[in-house]
């Protein structure tokens, strides 16, 4: 049985649709990520559900910062 945790990452820089989808695809491929997606009305709120035994929130933030170096973890 795996553990589940959630984190919300705020993306400050504007990304076009291709960049947003690339980031989403990249994050979803990280071992331990269950699901990653944007909020319903914005590409600034990035919600990630993950297994904290397999991947840490700080690792997820580091990956998000590859696309937006000012991304911040809001938490959940």
Biopython code that builds the backbone (N, CA, C, O; Angstrom):
import numpy as np
from Bio.PDB.StructureBuilder import StructureBuilder

atoms = [
    (1, "UNK", "N", (0.841, -1.175, 0.000)),
    (1, "UNK", "CA", (0.000, 0.000, 0.000)),
    (1, "UNK", "C", (0.890, 1.244, 0.000)),
    (1, "UNK", "O", (1.823, 1.349, 0.796)),
    (2, "UNK", "N", (0.596, 2.169, -0.886)),
    (2, "UNK", "CA", (1.420, 3.368, -0.971)),
    (2, "UNK", "C", (0.768, 4.523, -0.215)),
    (2, "UNK", "O", (-0.448, 4.562, -0.022)),
    (3, "UNK", "N", (1.605, 5.447, 0.199)),
    (3, "UNK", "CA", (1.138, 6.665, 0.851)),
    (3, "UNK", "C", (0.769, 7.673, -0.229)),
    (3, "UNK", "O", (1.233, 7.579, -1.365)),
    (4, "UNK", "N", (-0.068, 8.635, 0.136)),
    (4, "UNK", "CA", (-0.403, 9.701, -0.801)),
    (4, "UNK", "C", (-0.258, 11.040, -0.100)),
    (4, "UNK", "O", (-0.609, 11.191, 1.070)),
    (5, "UNK", "N", (0.259, 11.994, -0.831)),
    (5, "UNK", "CA", (0.365, 13.359, -0.349)),
    (5, "UNK", "C", (0.063, 14.282, -1.530)),
    (5, "UNK", "O", (0.088, 13.864, -2.688)),
    (6, "UNK", "N", (-0.218, 15.521, -1.218)),
    (6, "UNK", "CA", (-0.510, 16.527, -2.241)),
    (6, "UNK", "C", (0.361, 17.741, -1.997)),
    (6, "UNK", "O", (0.700, 18.070, -0.861)),
    (7, "UNK", "N", (0.713, 18.394, -3.081)),
    (7, "UNK", "CA", (1.409, 19.664, -2.979)),
    (7, "UNK", "C", (0.855, 20.571, -4.074)),
    (7, "UNK", "O", (0.502, 20.115, -5.162)),
    (8, "UNK", "N", (0.788, 21.846, -3.767)),
    (8, "UNK", "CA", (0.373, 22.849, -4.738)),
    (8, "UNK", "C", (1.571, 23.753, -4.986)),
    (8, "UNK", "O", (2.134, 24.337, -4.060)),
    (9, "UNK", "N", (1.946, 23.854, -6.248)),
    (9, "UNK", "CA", (3.081, 24.693, -6.635)),
    (9, "UNK", "C", (2.548, 25.867, -7.444)),
    (9, "UNK", "O", (1.803, 25.692, -8.408)),
    (10, "UNK", "N", (2.944, 27.065, -7.033)),
    (10, "UNK", "CA", (2.536, 28.265, -7.760)),
    (10, "UNK", "C", (3.607, 28.606, -8.775)),
    (10, "UNK", "O", (4.776, 28.784, -8.433)),
    (11, "UNK", "N", (3.191, 28.694, -10.030)),
    (11, "UNK", "CA", (4.100, 29.064, -11.115)),
    (11, "UNK", "C", (3.910, 30.551, -11.394)),
    (11, "UNK", "O", (2.806, 30.992, -11.714)),
    (12, "UNK", "N", (4.971, 31.306, -11.274)),
    (12, "UNK", "CA", (4.883, 32.758, -11.402)),
    (12, "UNK", "C", (5.029, 33.234, -12.839)),
    (12, "UNK", "O", (4.388, 34.206, -13.238)),
    (13, "UNK", "N", (5.858, 32.565, -13.610)),
    (13, "UNK", "CA", (6.100, 32.982, -14.994)),
    (13, "UNK", "C", (5.010, 32.459, -15.911)),
    (13, "UNK", "O", (4.520, 31.343, -15.737)),
    (14, "UNK", "N", (4.637, 33.266, -16.880)),
    (14, "UNK", "CA", (3.638, 32.840, -17.856)),
    (14, "UNK", "C", (4.278, 31.858, -18.836)),
    (14, "UNK", "O", (5.339, 32.125, -19.399)),
    (15, "UNK", "N", (3.616, 30.724, -19.025)),
    (15, "UNK", "CA", (4.076, 29.749, -20.012)),
    (15, "UNK", "C", (2.988, 29.600, -21.065)),
    (15, "UNK", "O", (1.798, 29.675, -20.755)),
    (16, "UNK", "N", (3.397, 29.392, -22.302)),
    (16, "UNK", "CA", (2.395, 29.142, -23.329)),
    (16, "UNK", "C", (1.862, 27.717, -23.171)),
    (16, "UNK", "O", (2.350, 26.964, -22.328)),
    (17, "UNK", "N", (0.875, 27.348, -23.969)),
    (17, "UNK", "CA", (0.228, 26.043, -23.832)),
    (17, "UNK", "C", (1.199, 24.881, -24.017)),
    (17, "UNK", "O", (1.104, 23.878, -23.310)),
    (18, "UNK", "N", (2.122, 25.004, -24.954)),
    (18, "UNK", "CA", (3.094, 23.934, -25.211)),
    (18, "UNK", "C", (4.014, 23.764, -24.004)),
    (18, "UNK", "O", (4.264, 22.639, -23.570)),
    (19, "UNK", "N", (4.513, 24.860, -23.466)),
    (19, "UNK", "CA", (5.387, 24.797, -22.292)),
    (19, "UNK", "C", (4.642, 24.202, -21.090)),
    (19, "UNK", "O", (5.201, 23.400, -20.343)),
    (20, "UNK", "N", (3.393, 24.597, -20.913)),
    (20, "UNK", "CA", (2.589, 24.081, -19.800)),
    (20, "UNK", "C", (2.382, 22.578, -19.919)),
    (20, "UNK", "O", (2.508, 21.849, -18.935)),
    (21, "UNK", "N", (2.068, 22.120, -21.109)),
    (21, "UNK", "CA", (1.866, 20.686, -21.317)),
    (21, "UNK", "C", (3.168, 19.913, -21.179)),
    (21, "UNK", "O", (3.171, 18.788, -20.678)),
    (22, "UNK", "N", (4.271, 20.504, -21.619)),
    (22, "UNK", "CA", (5.579, 19.855, -21.466)),
    (22, "UNK", "C", (5.910, 19.658, -19.983)),
    (22, "UNK", "O", (6.373, 18.590, -19.582)),
    (23, "UNK", "N", (5.671, 20.694, -19.171)),
    (23, "UNK", "CA", (5.934, 20.579, -17.738)),
    (23, "UNK", "C", (5.039, 19.518, -17.110)),
    (23, "UNK", "O", (5.507, 18.689, -16.330)),
    (24, "UNK", "N", (3.769, 19.543, -17.443)),
    (24, "UNK", "CA", (2.827, 18.556, -16.905)),
    (24, "UNK", "C", (3.264, 17.138, -17.275)),
    (24, "UNK", "O", (3.262, 16.248, -16.424)),
    (25, "UNK", "N", (3.631, 16.927, -18.515)),
    (25, "UNK", "CA", (4.091, 15.613, -18.965)),
    (25, "UNK", "C", (5.355, 15.193, -18.231)),
    (25, "UNK", "O", (5.484, 14.045, -17.805)),
    (26, "UNK", "N", (6.283, 16.125, -18.087)),
    (26, "UNK", "CA", (7.549, 15.837, -17.393)),
    (26, "UNK", "C", (7.293, 15.423, -15.944)),
    (26, "UNK", "O", (7.832, 14.417, -15.483)),
    (27, "UNK", "N", (6.484, 16.181, -15.234)),
    (27, "UNK", "CA", (6.201, 15.886, -13.826)),
    (27, "UNK", "C", (5.473, 14.543, -13.698)),
    (27, "UNK", "O", (5.774, 13.759, -12.797)),
    (28, "UNK", "N", (4.529, 14.279, -14.584)),
    (28, "UNK", "CA", (3.776, 13.018, -14.512)),
    (28, "UNK", "C", (4.646, 11.785, -14.753)),
    (28, "UNK", "O", (4.261, 10.679, -14.376)),
    (29, "UNK", "N", (5.802, 11.957, -15.371)),
    (29, "UNK", "CA", (6.704, 10.829, -15.635)),
    (29, "UNK", "C", (7.661, 10.540, -14.476)),
    (29, "UNK", "O", (8.372, 9.535, -14.504)),
    (30, "UNK", "N", (7.687, 11.399, -13.468)),
    (30, "UNK", "CA", (8.591, 11.205, -12.337)),
    (30, "UNK", "C", (8.081, 10.037, -11.492)),
    (30, "UNK", "O", (6.915, 10.028, -11.098)),
    (31, "UNK", "N", (8.938, 9.050, -11.208)),
    (31, "UNK", "CA", (8.511, 7.929, -10.371)),
    (31, "UNK", "C", (7.981, 8.425, -9.020)),
    (31, "UNK", "O", (8.638, 9.210, -8.336)),
    (32, "UNK", "N", (6.814, 7.967, -8.658)),
    (32, "UNK", "CA", (6.188, 8.370, -7.408)),
    (32, "UNK", "C", (5.078, 9.382, -7.600)),
    (32, "UNK", "O", (4.271, 9.586, -6.692)),
    (33, "UNK", "N", (5.015, 10.024, -8.762)),
    (33, "UNK", "CA", (3.926, 10.965, -9.037)),
    (33, "UNK", "C", (2.699, 10.161, -9.462)),
    (33, "UNK", "O", (2.757, 9.333, -10.371)),
    (34, "UNK", "N", (1.601, 10.426, -8.784)),
    (34, "UNK", "CA", (0.341, 9.745, -9.095)),
    (34, "UNK", "C", (-0.405, 10.530, -10.168)),
    (34, "UNK", "O", (-0.892, 9.961, -11.145)),
    (35, "UNK", "N", (-0.487, 11.850, -9.970)),
    (35, "UNK", "CA", (-1.150, 12.705, -10.953)),
    (35, "UNK", "C", (-0.720, 14.147, -10.741)),
    (35, "UNK", "O", (-0.592, 14.612, -9.609)),
    (36, "UNK", "N", (-0.501, 14.839, -11.838)),
    (36, "UNK", "CA", (-0.172, 16.259, -11.791)),
    (36, "UNK", "C", (-1.026, 16.977, -12.818)),
    (36, "UNK", "O", (-1.149, 16.530, -13.958)),
    (37, "UNK", "N", (-1.614, 18.093, -12.409)),
    (37, "UNK", "CA", (-2.455, 18.857, -13.331)),
    (37, "UNK", "C", (-2.592, 20.288, -12.833)),
    (37, "UNK", "O", (-2.305, 20.591, -11.675)),
    (38, "UNK", "N", (-3.032, 21.147, -13.718)),
    (38, "UNK", "CA", (-3.233, 22.545, -13.387)),
    (38, "UNK", "C", (-4.613, 22.748, -12.784)),
    (38, "UNK", "O", (-5.508, 21.917, -12.945)),
    (39, "UNK", "N", (-4.770, 23.877, -12.080)),
    (39, "UNK", "CA", (-6.072, 24.251, -11.556)),
    (39, "UNK", "C", (-7.046, 24.465, -12.694)),
    (39, "UNK", "O", (-6.634, 24.630, -13.842)),
    (40, "UNK", "N", (-8.340, 24.464, -12.387)),
    (40, "UNK", "CA", (-9.355, 24.523, -13.439)),
    (40, "UNK", "C", (-9.334, 25.798, -14.287)),
    (40, "UNK", "O", (-9.752, 25.764, -15.444)),
    (41, "UNK", "N", (-8.868, 26.898, -13.750)),
    (41, "UNK", "CA", (-8.954, 28.144, -14.518)),
    (41, "UNK", "C", (-7.607, 28.831, -14.733)),
    (41, "UNK", "O", (-7.554, 29.937, -15.271)),
    (42, "UNK", "N", (-6.530, 28.190, -14.321)),
    (42, "UNK", "CA", (-5.240, 28.862, -14.432)),
    (42, "UNK", "C", (-4.100, 27.871, -14.600)),
    (42, "UNK", "O", (-4.173, 26.736, -14.128)),
    (43, "UNK", "N", (-3.060, 28.305, -15.267)),
    (43, "UNK", "CA", (-1.840, 27.503, -15.370)),
    (43, "UNK", "C", (-0.817, 27.954, -14.338)),
    (43, "UNK", "O", (0.364, 27.621, -14.433)),
    (44, "UNK", "N", (-1.279, 28.714, -13.355)),
    (44, "UNK", "CA", (-0.371, 29.170, -12.305)),
    (44, "UNK", "C", (-0.420, 28.275, -11.075)),
    (44, "UNK", "O", (0.526, 28.252, -10.289)),
    (45, "UNK", "N", (-1.501, 27.548, -10.903)),
    (45, "UNK", "CA", (-1.637, 26.632, -9.766)),
    (45, "UNK", "C", (-1.465, 25.212, -10.281)),
    (45, "UNK", "O", (-2.274, 24.729, -11.072)),
    (46, "UNK", "N", (-0.414, 24.548, -9.832)),
    (46, "UNK", "CA", (-0.068, 23.213, -10.312)),
    (46, "UNK", "C", (-0.199, 22.239, -9.144)),
    (46, "UNK", "O", (0.591, 22.280, -8.201)),
    (47, "UNK", "N", (-1.190, 21.375, -9.215)),
    (47, "UNK", "CA", (-1.482, 20.425, -8.140)),
    (47, "UNK", "C", (-0.834, 19.079, -8.474)),
    (47, "UNK", "O", (-1.005, 18.548, -9.572)),
    (48, "UNK", "N", (-0.095, 18.542, -7.514)),
    (48, "UNK", "CA", (0.571, 17.256, -7.720)),
    (48, "UNK", "C", (0.199, 16.319, -6.585)),
    (48, "UNK", "O", (0.357, 16.651, -5.410)),
    (49, "UNK", "N", (-0.295, 15.152, -6.947)),
    (49, "UNK", "CA", (-0.551, 14.079, -5.987)),
    (49, "UNK", "C", (0.585, 13.076, -6.162)),
    (49, "UNK", "O", (0.896, 12.672, -7.282)),
    (50, "UNK", "N", (1.205, 12.673, -5.048)),
    (50, "UNK", "CA", (2.407, 11.849, -5.161)),
    (50, "UNK", "C", (2.547, 10.916, -3.957)),
    (50, "UNK", "O", (1.856, 11.059, -2.949)),
    (51, "UNK", "N", (3.457, 9.964, -4.097)),
    (51, "UNK", "CA", (3.794, 9.024, -3.029)),
    (51, "UNK", "C", (5.058, 9.562, -2.343)),
    (51, "UNK", "O", (6.138, 9.523, -2.933)),
    (52, "UNK", "N", (4.938, 10.062, -1.107)),
    (52, "UNK", "CA", (6.097, 10.663, -0.445)),
    (52, "UNK", "C", (7.196, 9.666, -0.072)),
    (52, "UNK", "O", (8.299, 10.069, 0.295)),
    (53, "UNK", "N", (6.904, 8.388, -0.162)),
    (53, "UNK", "CA", (7.940, 7.377, 0.069)),
    (53, "UNK", "C", (8.873, 7.310, -1.138)),
    (53, "UNK", "O", (10.057, 7.001, -1.000)),
    (54, "UNK", "N", (8.335, 7.601, -2.317)),
    (54, "UNK", "CA", (9.103, 7.477, -3.561)),
    (54, "UNK", "C", (9.700, 8.796, -4.055)),
    (54, "UNK", "O", (10.735, 8.790, -4.720)),
    (55, "UNK", "N", (9.062, 9.922, -3.740)),
    (55, "UNK", "CA", (9.544, 11.223, -4.213)),
    (55, "UNK", "C", (9.159, 12.285, -3.184)),
    (55, "UNK", "O", (8.110, 12.192, -2.546)),
    (56, "UNK", "N", (10.012, 13.287, -3.032)),
    (56, "UNK", "CA", (9.744, 14.339, -2.050)),
    (56, "UNK", "C", (9.141, 15.572, -2.726)),
    (56, "UNK", "O", (9.295, 15.782, -3.929)),
    (57, "UNK", "N", (8.459, 16.369, -1.927)),
    (57, "UNK", "CA", (7.896, 17.620, -2.432)),
    (57, "UNK", "C", (9.004, 18.549, -2.925)),
    (57, "UNK", "O", (8.825, 19.252, -3.919)),
    (58, "UNK", "N", (10.130, 18.556, -2.247)),
    (58, "UNK", "CA", (11.235, 19.422, -2.676)),
    (58, "UNK", "C", (11.791, 18.989, -4.038)),
    (58, "UNK", "O", (12.215, 19.832, -4.829)),
    (59, "UNK", "N", (11.790, 17.696, -4.310)),
    (59, "UNK", "CA", (12.217, 17.206, -5.625)),
    (59, "UNK", "C", (11.237, 17.667, -6.701)),
    (59, "UNK", "O", (11.646, 18.067, -7.791)),
    (60, "UNK", "N", (9.944, 17.609, -6.390)),
    (60, "UNK", "CA", (8.935, 18.063, -7.350)),
    (60, "UNK", "C", (9.083, 19.554, -7.623)),
    (60, "UNK", "O", (8.960, 19.993, -8.767)),
    (61, "UNK", "N", (9.345, 20.328, -6.583)),
    (61, "UNK", "CA", (9.557, 21.766, -6.763)),
    (61, "UNK", "C", (10.795, 22.013, -7.621)),
    (61, "UNK", "O", (10.787, 22.882, -8.494)),
    (62, "UNK", "N", (11.842, 21.260, -7.376)),
    (62, "UNK", "CA", (13.067, 21.420, -8.178)),
    (62, "UNK", "C", (12.773, 21.182, -9.664)),
    (62, "UNK", "O", (13.262, 21.916, -10.522)),
    (63, "UNK", "N", (11.982, 20.166, -9.957)),
    (63, "UNK", "CA", (11.621, 19.890, -11.352)),
    (63, "UNK", "C", (10.761, 21.015, -11.929)),
    (63, "UNK", "O", (10.950, 21.406, -13.081)),
    (64, "UNK", "N", (9.826, 21.534, -11.146)),
    (64, "UNK", "CA", (8.992, 22.647, -11.618)),
    (64, "UNK", "C", (9.852, 23.875, -11.900)),
    (64, "UNK", "O", (9.575, 24.630, -12.832)),
    (65, "UNK", "N", (10.881, 24.071, -11.104)),
    (65, "UNK", "CA", (11.766, 25.229, -11.290)),
    (65, "UNK", "C", (12.621, 25.122, -12.546)),
    (65, "UNK", "O", (13.245, 26.104, -12.948)),
    (66, "UNK", "N", (12.660, 23.959, -13.169)),
    (66, "UNK", "CA", (13.341, 23.841, -14.460)),
    (66, "UNK", "C", (12.585, 24.635, -15.524)),
    (66, "UNK", "O", (13.180, 25.090, -16.501)),
    (67, "UNK", "N", (11.270, 24.802, -15.336)),
    (67, "UNK", "CA", (10.444, 25.579, -16.264)),
    (67, "UNK", "C", (10.179, 26.990, -15.767)),
    (67, "UNK", "O", (9.981, 27.905, -16.567)),
    (68, "UNK", "N", (10.172, 27.174, -14.452)),
    (68, "UNK", "CA", (9.915, 28.478, -13.842)),
    (68, "UNK", "C", (10.782, 28.597, -12.596)),
    (68, "UNK", "O", (10.448, 28.063, -11.538)),
    (69, "UNK", "N", (11.901, 29.305, -12.736)),
    (69, "UNK", "CA", (12.853, 29.356, -11.620)),
    (69, "UNK", "C", (12.325, 30.091, -10.389)),
    (69, "UNK", "O", (12.964, 30.067, -9.337)),
    (70, "UNK", "N", (11.181, 30.737, -10.506)),
    (70, "UNK", "CA", (10.596, 31.411, -9.343)),
    (70, "UNK", "C", (9.395, 30.660, -8.777)),
    (70, "UNK", "O", (8.667, 31.205, -7.947)),
    (71, "UNK", "N", (9.176, 29.417, -9.212)),
    (71, "UNK", "CA", (8.057, 28.616, -8.689)),
    (71, "UNK", "C", (8.199, 28.457, -7.180)),
    (71, "UNK", "O", (9.303, 28.313, -6.657)),
    (72, "UNK", "N", (7.065, 28.484, -6.495)),
    (72, "UNK", "CA", (7.061, 28.338, -5.044)),
    (72, "UNK", "C", (6.062, 27.262, -4.621)),
    (72, "UNK", "O", (5.023, 27.067, -5.250)),
    (73, "UNK", "N", (6.408, 26.576, -3.544)),
    (73, "UNK", "CA", (5.532, 25.552, -3.003)),
    (73, "UNK", "C", (4.549, 26.238, -2.051)),
    (73, "UNK", "O", (4.948, 26.929, -1.113)),
    (74, "UNK", "N", (3.266, 26.033, -2.313)),
    (74, "UNK", "CA", (2.239, 26.600, -1.446)),
    (74, "UNK", "C", (1.865, 25.588, -0.369)),
    (74, "UNK", "O", (1.548, 25.962, 0.760)),
    (75, "UNK", "N", (1.903, 24.308, -0.721)),
    (75, "UNK", "CA", (1.582, 23.256, 0.231)),
    (75, "UNK", "C", (0.184, 22.725, 0.031)),
    (75, "UNK", "O", (-0.526, 23.148, -0.881)),
    (76, "UNK", "N", (-0.212, 21.803, 0.877)),
    (76, "UNK", "CA", (-1.577, 21.242, 0.952)),
    (76, "UNK", "C", (-1.701, 20.459, 2.216)),
    (76, "UNK", "O", (-2.761, 19.896, 2.493)),
]
sb = StructureBuilder()
sb.init_structure("model")
sb.init_model(0)
sb.init_chain("A")
sb.init_seg("    ")
for serial, (resi, resn, name, xyz) in enumerate(atoms, 1):
    if name == "N":
        sb.init_residue(resn, " ", resi, " ")
    sb.init_atom(name, np.array(xyz, "f"), 0.0, 1.0, " ", f" {name:<3s}", serial, name[0])
structure = sb.get_structure()
